[in-house]
Amino acid sequence: HVKDTVGAGDAFYSLAMLAVASHASIDLATLLANIAGAIKTNVVGNAQPIGKVDLLKFLETVLNV
């Protein structure tokens, strides 16, 4: 249920660079970045940032599937 794609790429690149800067593996950096982009598509415009809790809940869901 995509609401808006504005900012999804920005969220992807932001989280990818944060993960790489913290010496995470490329696989983990890519996973986190994709999750950030996916979460951002559920927010209209840039109304709210991606929170740590949202990211961890989504990650938990993905890992449990």
C-alpha positions in Angstrom: 0.0 0.0 0.0 2.3 2.7 -1.3 1.1 6.2 -0.3 3.9 8.3 -1.6 7.4 7.6 -3.0 8.8 11.1 -2.2 11.8 10.7 0.0 12.2 6.9 -0.3 15.5 7.2 -2.2 16.8 9.8 0.3 15.9 7.4 3.2 17.6 4.5 1.4 20.9 6.4 0.8 20.9 8.0 4.2 20.6 4.7 6.0 23.0 2.9 3.6 25.7 5.5 4.3 25.1 5.4 8.1 25.4 1.6 8.1 28.6 1.7 5.9 30.1 4.4 8.1 29.5 2.2 11.2 31.4 -0.6 9.4 28.3 -2.8 8.9 28.6 -5.5 6.2 27.3 -4.5 2.7 24.5 -7.1 3.1 23.3 -5.5 6.4 23.6 -2.0 5.0 21.5 -2.9 2.0 18.9 -4.6 4.1 18.5 -1.7 6.4 18.5 0.8 3.5 15.8 -1.1 1.7 13.7 -1.2 4.9 14.1 2.5 5.3 12.9 3.1 1.7 10.0 0.8 2.2 8.9 2.5 5.4 9.2 5.9 3.8 6.7 4.9 1.0 4.0 4.7 3.7 4.5 8.4 4.7 3.0 11.2 2.6 5.7 13.6 1.7 8.2 14.2 4.5 5.7 14.5 7.3 7.6 12.3 9.7 11.0 10.8 10.0 11.8 7.1 10.2 12.1 6.1 13.8 14.3 3.4 15.3 11.2 1.5 16.6 9.6 1.5 13.2 12.8 0.2 11.6 13.3 -2.5 14.2 9.7 -3.7 13.9 9.9 -3.9 10.2 13.3 -5.7 10.4 11.8 -8.2 12.9 8.9 -8.8 10.5 11.2 -9.4 7.6 13.4 -11.8 9.5 10.4 -13.8 10.8 9.0 -14.4 7.3 
